[in-house]
Amino acid sequence: MPTAPVTASHAEPLSADDALRRELYFFSLYRVLESALLALMLFSPVGVLVGLPKDAPLAEGITVLYLIAGVLLLLWAQRRRALRAQVMLGTAIDIVAATLAMHALPLASTGIALMLVFNIGAAALLLPLRYGLGGAIFAAGALIGELAWATVVDGDATHPLAERLMFAVTFLSIAMFTYLLGRQMRTSQALADRRGAEVNDLAEINELIIRRMRTGVVVVDGEGHLRLANEAALLLLGEFGDGERNLLLAAPDLARRLRKWQQDGLHDDIPLRLGPDQAEVLPRFARLLANSDATLVFLDDTSMVSRRAESMTLATLGRFSASLAHEIRNPLAAISYATQLLEESTDLSESDRRMLEIIHQQCQRTNGIVESVLGIARRDRANAEHVELVDWVQRVTNDFKLMLAPESGSIRVIHSTPSIATLADPRHLQQVLTVLLQNALNYGRMPGEPARVTLNVHVLEGRPTVDVVDRGPGIPEGAASRLFRPFFTTSEHGTGLGLYIARELCMANEATLEYVPVPGGGSCFRVILPAPHALLRP
C-alpha cells in the first residue's frame, strides 16, 4: 500500500566538533574579507578615503601577505584537522598583520583595531579561556607596542595612549564574554545532542511497538486518504488495501462506518468483514488530535477471541498433561524397559518379537504425544531479534543435517539475494523450521525414493520469506484445509500438533505459515516473516 513515510526526514544534528569546525570556517572566511578590504583600500581609488599610507612598502607588503595567509588558512580550515592550532596561528597572524597595518596606515588604525576586536572574540569562542585571554593580552600589548614604536622611532604618535588602553580593555572584555557565550553554546549543544538521541530512541521504540501490535492501526486524513498503517492493518485489509490510498476504494464498508461515526459520534459494535477471505474486524475510531481532521482507526480482529479461547483450551490441556506427565511416564518407562528385556530373550518366537516391537513403538508414540502437548503449555513469549535470514537458515539446516541418516534424503538451501534481514525470535523460528523439515523428510517423498527438500529464502512483496518445498505426492485437497488444526494428522504415527504449534509460533512473531500447492507434484510450506524496520509496506 503506498502511504506517506512513517517519520519525517530531518537533518542530522551537528555534533559539538562539527559546530566548532563550521564556526572556524566562517572565521577564516571573515579573515579573507578583512584582507580583501585592506587590499581594496591600498590598491584602488577607494584608498583616498583613508588617506595616504605613512609607509607604503610596508602597507602593500603586509596586505599581500595577509591576503595570501587568509586564503591558506581558509583552505586549511576545510581539511578538518588541528582546530586549536589553526585558531591560534590565525589569531597570531591577525594581530601581527593588524599591528603593522595600523603603523603603516595611521589614519585607518582605529578601524583596523575595531575589526581586530571580532578576531579576538572569535578566537576566544573557539579556544579554552587561558588561550583566549592570552590572545587578547597579546593584541593589547601589540597595540601599545606599536604606539611606543611610533613615538620613539618615528616621533609621530597619531593616537593617544588612552585610546590604546581602551582597546586593550575591549579585547579582554570581548574575549571573556565570547568565551562564556561559547561555553554556554557548547553546553546547550551537548544537551540538544542528548535530547535528540533520546527522541530518536523513543521514535524507534514507538515504531516497534506500533509495528508489533496485534491490533490494526490506520491513520486516515480528512479527505479519506490512508496515511499510515501497521502490519496488522495491512493483513486485515488484505488485497483490497493493496495499492490503494483512498479508504473508500480500499475498504468501502469501513469508509462508510467511518463516515457514520464522524456524523453522529457513535460506535457500531457489529463486526465487519472487509473481504470474502478476510477475518471479521471490529473498527474503533478516535480523533488523532483535538484540532485535526485526521482519524485514528483501530481494527480489532474478532477471530482473536476464538483463537484465544482455543489457546486457553490447549493451555488447560497442557497444564493437565503436565500434572499427569509424571504418572504417565513412569508406567511407560517400565513397559519400555520390560519390552527391551523381553527382546533379549532367545526363547521368543518371531510373532512374539513382532508384538514386542509394536509395544515399544506405541510407547514411543505415547511419549511423543505427551511431549507435544506439553510443548503448547511451555511455549514462551516471542523475543524478537534482528536475524540475517540467509546465513541463519544455512546454519540451522547444517545442524539439522548432522542428526540425519544418509538414507533420509537431501536438503539444500537457495536464496535470491545474499542478505535478507528479518525481525523474529530465533528459537521459535528454529522450532518452526525443524517441524517443517521433519515433515518434508517423512511425508514429502515418493515411494522407494529418498526425500528431496529445498529451502528457498527470498523476499515476497517486501517481506522476508522461507519456502520449504518437497517433491513428494503432495497433500490431498480435502486435507489441506485442515492441516493446521490441532490433533489433525494423516499418519498413524503422527500427533497432529506439529503444524499447529508451528503456526502458533509464527503468529507470536507477527509471521504467517501457509500451505502452497506445487504444480506437478510436491508441497510447499511458506513462512512469511516481518521486515526488520519498515512499519509500512513501501
C-alpha positions in Angstrom: 0.0 0.0 0.0 1.6 3.3 -1.0 1.5 5.5 2.0 3.4 8.5 3.4 6.7 7.9 5.1 6.4 6.9 8.7 8.7 9.6 10.0 9.7 12.9 8.5 13.1 13.4 7.2 15.2 15.5 9.5 18.8 16.8 9.0 21.3 15.1 11.3 22.1 17.5 14.2 25.6 18.8 14.3 28.0 17.4 16.9 30.0 19.8 19.1 33.1 19.3 17.0 31.2 19.9 13.7 29.8 23.1 15.1 33.2 24.4 16.0 34.5 23.4 12.6 31.7 25.3 10.9 32.4 28.4 13.1 36.1 28.2 12.3 35.3 28.1 8.6 33.3 31.3 8.8 36.0 32.9 11.0 38.5 32.1 8.2 36.1 33.5 5.6 35.9 36.7 7.6 39.7 36.9 7.7 39.8 36.7 3.9 37.2 39.5 3.8 39.4 41.6 6.1 42.5 41.2 4.0 40.5 41.9 0.8 39.1 45.1 2.3 42.6 46.2 3.3 43.8 45.5 -0.3 40.9 47.5 -1.6 42.0 50.5 0.5 45.5 50.3 -0.8 45.3 49.2 -4.5 42.1 51.0 -5.6 40.9 54.6 -5.8 38.8 54.0 -2.7 42.1 54.3 -0.7 41.9 58.1 -0.8 39.1 57.9 1.7 41.5 56.8 4.4 44.4 58.9 3.4 47.9 58.1 2.2 49.9 55.4 4.0 52.8 56.5 6.1 54.9 53.6 5.0 53.6 52.5 1.5 56.0 49.5 1.0 55.2 48.1 4.5 51.5 48.6 3.9 51.5 46.9 0.5 53.7 44.1 1.6 51.7 43.3 4.7 48.4 43.5 2.7 49.6 41.0 0.1 51.0 38.6 2.7 47.9 38.8 4.9 45.6 38.1 1.9 47.7 35.0 1.0 47.7 33.9 4.6 44.0 34.3 4.8 43.4 32.2 1.7 45.7 29.4 3.0 44.1 29.4 6.4 40.6 29.1 4.7 41.8 26.1 2.8 43.3 24.6 6.0 40.0 25.1 7.8 38.3 22.9 5.2 40.7 19.9 6.0 39.0 19.4 9.4 42.1 18.8 11.4 44.1 20.6 14.2 41.4 23.1 15.1 43.2 24.6 18.1 46.4 25.1 16.1 44.5 26.7 13.2 42.8 29.2 15.6 46.0 30.1 17.5 48.1 30.6 14.4 45.4 32.5 12.6 44.9 34.8 15.6 48.6 35.5 15.9 48.7 36.4 12.1 45.7 38.7 12.6 47.3 40.5 15.5 50.7 40.9 13.7 49.1 42.0 10.4 46.7 44.4 12.2 49.6 46.0 14.2 51.8 46.5 11.1 48.8 47.8 9.1 47.9 50.3 11.8 51.5 51.5 11.8 51.6 51.8 8.0 48.1 53.4 7.8 47.8 55.6 10.9 44.6 57.3 9.7 42.8 53.9 9.4 44.3 52.4 12.6 41.1 52.9 14.6 39.0 51.0 12.1 41.6 48.2 11.9 41.6 47.9 15.7 37.8 47.6 15.7 38.0 44.8 13.1 40.6 43.1 15.2 38.0 43.0 18.1 36.0 40.4 16.1 39.1 38.3 15.6 39.9 38.3 19.3 36.3 37.4 20.2 36.1 34.6 17.6 39.3 33.1 18.9 38.1 33.2 22.5 34.9 31.5 21.3 36.8 28.6 19.9 39.6 28.2 22.4 39.9 27.5 26.1 39.8 30.5 28.4 43.6 30.8 29.0 44.3 30.8 25.3 41.5 33.3 24.5 42.7 35.7 27.2 46.3 35.2 26.1 45.3 36.3 22.6 43.6 39.4 24.0 46.7 40.2 26.1 48.9 39.7 23.1 46.7 42.0 21.0 46.7 44.7 23.7 50.5 44.5 24.1 50.9 44.7 20.3 48.8 47.9 20.1 50.7 49.5 22.9 54.0 48.4 21.4 53.0 49.9 18.1 52.3 53.2 19.9 55.7 53.1 21.5 57.3 52.3 18.2 55.6 55.3 16.5 56.5 57.6 19.4 60.1 56.6 20.0 61.3 55.6 16.5 59.2 57.9 14.3 58.4 60.6 16.8 54.9 60.8 15.4 52.2 59.3 17.7 48.9 59.9 15.9 46.7 58.4 18.6 46.9 58.9 22.4 47.7 56.2 24.9 44.2 56.3 26.4 42.7 55.0 23.2 45.1 52.1 23.1 44.3 51.3 26.7 40.6 51.3 25.9 41.2 48.9 23.1 43.1 46.7 25.5 40.2 46.6 27.9 37.9 45.9 25.0 40.0 43.0 23.8 40.0 41.4 27.3 36.3 42.0 27.8 35.2 40.6 24.5 37.5 37.6 25.0 35.9 36.8 28.4 32.3 37.5 27.1 32.7 35.3 24.0 34.3 32.5 26.0 31.3 32.4 28.4 29.0 32.6 25.4 30.8 29.7 23.7 30.7 27.6 26.8 27.0 28.2 27.1 26.6 27.3 23.4 28.6 24.1 23.8 26.6 23.1 26.9 23.4 23.7 25.0 24.7 21.7 22.0 25.6 18.8 24.3 22.1 18.9 25.9 20.5 19.1 22.5 22.5 16.1 21.3 21.4 14.1 24.3 17.8 15.1 23.8 18.0 14.3 20.1 19.4 10.8 20.8 16.6 10.2 23.4 14.0 11.4 20.9 15.4 9.1 18.2 15.4 6.1 20.6 11.8 6.9 21.6 10.8 7.1 18.0 12.3 3.7 17.2 10.6 2.2 20.3 7.2 3.7 19.3 7.6 2.4 15.8 8.5 -1.1 17.1 5.5 -1.0 19.5 3.0 0.1 16.8 4.5 -2.4 14.3 4.2 -5.3 16.7 0.7 -4.6 17.8 -1.8 -7.2 17.0 -4.5 -4.6 16.6 -4.6 -2.9 13.2 -3.8 0.8 13.3 -4.7 3.1 10.4 -4.5 6.9 10.1 -7.0 8.4 7.7 -6.9 12.1 6.8 -9.9 14.4 6.3 -10.1 13.5 2.6 -10.3 9.8 3.3 -6.7 9.0 2.3 -4.7 6.4 4.1 -1.6 8.0 5.6 -0.2 5.3 7.9 -0.9 1.6 8.6 0.9 -1.0 10.6 1.4 -4.6 9.5 -1.6 -6.0 11.3 -3.8 -3.5 9.5 -2.3 -4.4 6.1 -3.1 -8.1 6.8 -6.6 -7.3 7.8 -7.2 -5.1 4.8 -5.8 -7.8 2.5 -5.7 -7.4 -1.2 -8.4 -4.8 -1.1 -6.0 -2.4 0.6 -3.0 -3.2 -1.6 -2.1 -0.4 -3.9 -4.9 2.0 -2.8 -4.5 5.3 -0.9 -8.2 6.0 -0.8 -10.1 4.3 2.0 -13.3 4.3 0.0 -11.6 2.2 -2.7 -9.5 0.0 -0.3 -12.4 -0.8 2.2 -15.7 0.8 1.2 -17.6 -0.7 4.2 -15.0 0.7 6.6 -15.2 4.1 4.9 -19.0 4.1 5.4 -18.6 3.1 9.0 -16.1 5.9 9.5 -18.4 8.5 7.8 -21.3 7.4 10.1 -19.1 7.8 13.2 -18.0 11.3 12.0 -21.6 12.3 11.7 -23.1 11.0 15.0 -20.1 10.0 17.0 -21.5 6.6 17.9 -19.6 3.3 17.5 -21.2 0.4 15.8 -20.4 -2.9 17.7 -21.3 -5.2 14.8 -18.2 -6.9 13.4 -17.3 -6.0 9.8 -15.8 -8.3 7.1 -13.5 -6.4 4.8 -13.3 -9.2 2.2 -14.7 -12.6 1.4 -11.5 -14.3 2.6 -10.7 -11.9 5.4 -11.4 -12.2 9.1 -14.1 -10.1 10.7 -12.9 -6.9 12.4 -14.5 -4.5 14.9 -13.4 -1.0 13.9 -13.0 1.7 16.6 -12.4 5.4 15.8 -10.7 8.3 17.6 -9.5 11.8 16.7 -5.8 11.9 16.1 -5.6 15.5 17.6 -8.1 17.8 19.0 -8.0 20.3 16.1 -7.1 17.8 13.4 -9.4 16.2 10.8 -7.3 13.1 10.8 -8.8 9.9 12.3 -7.1 7.0 14.1 -8.8 3.7 13.2 -8.2 0.6 15.3 -9.1 -2.7 13.7 -9.7 -5.5 16.3 -9.6 -9.0 14.8 -12.7 -10.7 16.2 -11.2 -14.1 15.3 -8.7 -13.4 18.0 -11.4 -14.1 20.6 -11.9 -17.6 19.2 -8.2 -18.2 18.9 -7.7 -17.1 22.5 -10.4 -19.5 23.6 -8.7 -22.2 21.6 -5.4 -21.3 23.1 -6.9 -21.3 26.6 -8.3 -24.8 26.0 -5.0 -26.1 24.8 -3.2 -24.3 27.6 -5.5 -26.0 30.1 -4.9 -29.3 28.3 -1.1 -28.7 28.6 -1.3 -27.9 32.3 -3.5 -31.0 32.8 -1.0 -33.1 30.8 1.9 -31.6 32.8 0.3 -32.8 36.1 -0.2 -36.3 34.6 3.2 -36.5 32.8 5.0 -37.9 35.7 2.3 -40.6 36.3 2.2 -41.5 32.6 5.9 -41.6 32.0 6.6 -44.0 34.9 4.5 -46.8 33.5 5.6 -46.0 30.0 9.3 -46.3 31.1 8.5 -49.5 32.9 6.7 -51.0 29.9 9.5 -49.9 27.6 12.2 -51.3 29.8 10.4 -54.6 30.2 10.0 -54.8 26.4 13.7 -54.3 25.9 14.4 -57.1 28.5 12.0 -59.5 26.8 13.6 -58.7 23.4 16.9 -60.1 24.7 15.3 -63.5 25.4 16.2 -66.3 23.0 13.0 -68.3 23.6 10.7 -65.8 21.8 9.0 -66.7 18.5 9.0 -64.3 15.6 5.4 -63.4 16.2 6.1 -62.6 19.9 9.1 -60.4 18.8 6.7 -58.5 16.5 4.3 -57.9 19.3 7.1 -56.5 21.5 8.2 -54.2 18.6 4.6 -52.9 18.4 4.5 -52.3 22.2 7.8 -50.4 22.0 6.7 -48.3 19.1 3.4 -47.4 20.8 5.3 -46.5 24.0 7.4 -44.1 22.0 4.3 -42.7 20.2 2.5 -42.1 23.5 5.6 -40.3 25.0 5.7 -38.2 21.8 2.1 -37.1 22.3 2.8 -36.1 25.9 5.8 -34.1 24.8 3.9 -32.3 22.1 1.0 -31.4 24.3 3.5 -30.2 27.0 5.2 -28.0 24.3 2.0 -26.0 24.0 2.0 -25.1 27.7 5.7 -24.4 27.8 5.8 -22.1 24.8 7.5 -18.8 25.8 6.6 -15.3 24.6 8.4 -14.2 21.4 11.7 -12.2 22.0 12.2 -10.7 18.6 15.7 -10.0 17.3 17.3 -8.9 14.1 18.2 -12.0 12.1 20.2 -12.3 9.0 17.9 -14.8 7.4 20.1 -16.4 4.7 23.1 -17.2 6.9 20.8 -18.3 9.8 18.8 -20.7 7.7 22.0 -22.2 6.3 23.4 -22.7 9.9 20.1 -24.3 11.1 20.0 -26.6 8.1 23.6 -27.7 8.6 22.9 -28.5 12.2 19.7 -30.4 11.3 21.7 -32.5 8.7 24.1 -33.7 11.4 21.2 -35.6 13.0 20.0 -37.3 9.8 20.8 -40.7 8.5 22.3 -40.7 4.9 19.2 -42.5 3.6 16.8 -39.9 5.0 17.1 -37.6 2.0 18.8 -34.4 0.9 18.3 -30.8 2.0 19.6 -27.8 0.1 19.3 -24.0 0.7 18.9 -21.5 -2.1 18.4 -17.7 -1.9 17.5 -14.8 -4.2 19.9 -12.3 -2.5 22.9 -12.9 -0.2 21.4 -10.7 2.6 17.8 -10.8 3.8 17.0 -9.4 7.2 14.0 -10.0 9.4 12.8 -9.5 13.0 11.9 -12.7 14.8 12.6 -14.9 17.8 15.4 -17.3 16.6 14.3 -20.1 19.0 10.8 -20.0 17.7 11.9 -19.8 14.1 14.2 -22.8 14.5 11.4 -24.8 16.0 9.2 -24.0 13.1 11.8 -24.9 10.5 12.6 -28.2 12.4 8.9 -29.2 12.2 8.6 -28.4 8.5 11.9 -30.1 7.6 10.9 -33.2 9.6 7.5 -33.4 7.9 9.1 -32.9 4.5 11.5 -35.7 5.0 8.9 -38.1 6.5 6.0 -37.4 4.1 7.4 -35.5 1.2 8.9 -38.4 -0.7 7.8 -40.7 -3.5 7.7 -44.4 -2.7 11.1 -46.0 -3.0 12.9 -42.7 -3.4 14.8 -40.5 -1.0 13.3 -37.2 0.0 14.5 -34.0 -1.8 13.8 -30.9 0.2 14.6 -27.3 -0.8 14.6 -24.2 1.4 14.1 -21.1 -0.7 14.9 -17.9 1.1 13.6 -14.9 -0.8 11.6 -11.6 -0.5 7.9 -11.8 -1.3 6.1 -8.5 -1.6 8.6 -6.7 0.5 8.6 -9.4 3.3 11.3 -12.0 4.0 10.0 -15.5 3.2 11.2 -19.0 3.6 9.7 -21.8 1.4 10.2 -25.4 2.5 9.5 -27.4 -0.7 9.5 -31.2 -1.2 9.0 -33.4 -4.2 6.5 -35.9 -2.7 3.0 -36.8 -3.6 1.5 -33.6 -2.3 -1.4 -33.2 0.1 -5.0 -34.0 -0.8 -7.3 -31.0 -1.3 -9.6 -32.2 1.4 -6.8 -32.4 3.9 -5.1 -29.2 3.0 -7.8 -27.0 4.7 -7.4 -28.9 8.0 -3.6 -29.1 8.1 -3.2 -26.5 10.9 -5.9 -27.8 13.2 -4.8 -29.3 16.5 -4.6 -33.2 16.5 -5.3 -33.5 12.8 -3.0 -35.9 11.2 -3.0 -38.2 8.1 -0.4 -40.6 9.6 -0.9 -43.3 12.1 2.3 -42.3 13.8 1.7 -38.5 14.0 0.3 -36.5 16.8 -1.3 -33.7 14.8 0.3 -31.0 16.8 3.5 -30.1 14.9 2.0 -27.8 12.3 -0.4 -26.3 14.8 2.4 -25.4 17.2 4.5 -24.1 14.2 1.6 -21.8 13.1 1.1 -20.5 16.6 4.8 -19.7 16.9 4.7 -17.8 13.6 1.7 -15.8 14.8 3.5 -14.9 18.0 6.3 -13.4 15.8 3.9 -11.5 13.5 4.6 -14.1 10.8 2.3 -16.3 8.8 2.6 -20.0 7.9 0.6 -21.3 4.9 0.5 -24.3 2.6 1.1 -23.6 -1.1 0.4 -26.5 -3.6 3.3 -27.1 -6.0 2.2 -27.7 -9.7 3.4 -31.0 -10.9 3.6 -32.6 -7.5 5.1 -31.8 -4.1 4.2 -29.4 -1.3 5.4 -26.0 -0.1 5.0 -24.6 3.4 5.7 -20.9 3.3 6.8 -18.9 6.3 6.3 -15.1 5.6 8.2 -13.1 8.2 8.1 -9.4 9.1 10.6 -7.0 7.6 13.2 -5.7 10.1 12.4 -1.9 10.2 9.5 -0.9 7.9 6.3 0.0 9.7 4.6 0.3 6.3 4.8 -1.6 3.1 6.8 0.6 0.6 
